[in-house]
Amino acid sequence: MEKINIMINGLPGNVAQKMVRFAIADDRFNLVPFSLTGQDIQDNTVTIDKIVIELVRPDSRDEKTRHIFSLFPFFICIDFTHPSAVNANALYYVQNKIPFVMGTTGGDRKQLEDLVKNGSVPAVIAPNMAKQIVGFQAMMEYAANTFPGLFKGYSLQVVESHQKGKADTSGTARAMVGYFNKLGIDFDADHIQMIRDPEVQEKEWGIPKEHLGGHGWHTYTLKAEDGSALFEFKHNINGRDIYVSGTFDAVLFLKQKLDKPDLSQKLYTMIDVLNGK
């Protein structure tokens, strides 16, 4: 199998660093030694496992892109940047005809999806790249579509905890709220409780200290109006390793789509990746 060139954007962020380390050790991929970063990042390069990666800021992006294409005529981008950069980065990918996997949450999601649908390159966009959580979401989606109104009259509490640096509400939690809405629960995603205080996370939630800098814990509690029944769903992830496998599967999925002549569909989700369709 010919190696796939991948450019991982979001360095020096922790998730992007994790992706780079795994990519370097993975025989299926060849790392493009450049990474889109924020304008406020002072460093010009990041060195990971002895590989020097040049950081590309927005003000030099166009010039650097021409140079990157001269070295790597084809590559797939993996985006784990910042919520504020989601739409601008997606526009960059589409305008430069770069297929991409968007794992970054936030931004205007409808605008993001419309951009890809009307573009000329495919993309996998998902608020969560962990295959097991995506599978759980698929089950919830099935329940919501098959049993609408099942939990009508129930109250819902959604609490999510992530590392202090996560700026936005969990995209996974927001997606789950949509399923619960279809199941009959009146709940606004703006009422999701965000926990970002490391002291609270460790002492009240019991999150291991070594994972305070990288975790995703979610609890969804459904309670009957009269208190006679309670349902609770949880998915607690420590570290970031679980997201790597799903992201790389999405890259392989995109490459398969690019190798086919029919590209009538441009926008894909992680459920498409799991289904292999």
Summary of the structure (lengths in Angstrom):
residues: 277
radius of gyration: 19.6
end to end distance: 20.6
largest distance: 66.1
contacts: 851
relative contact order: 0.14
helix: 40%
strand: 23%
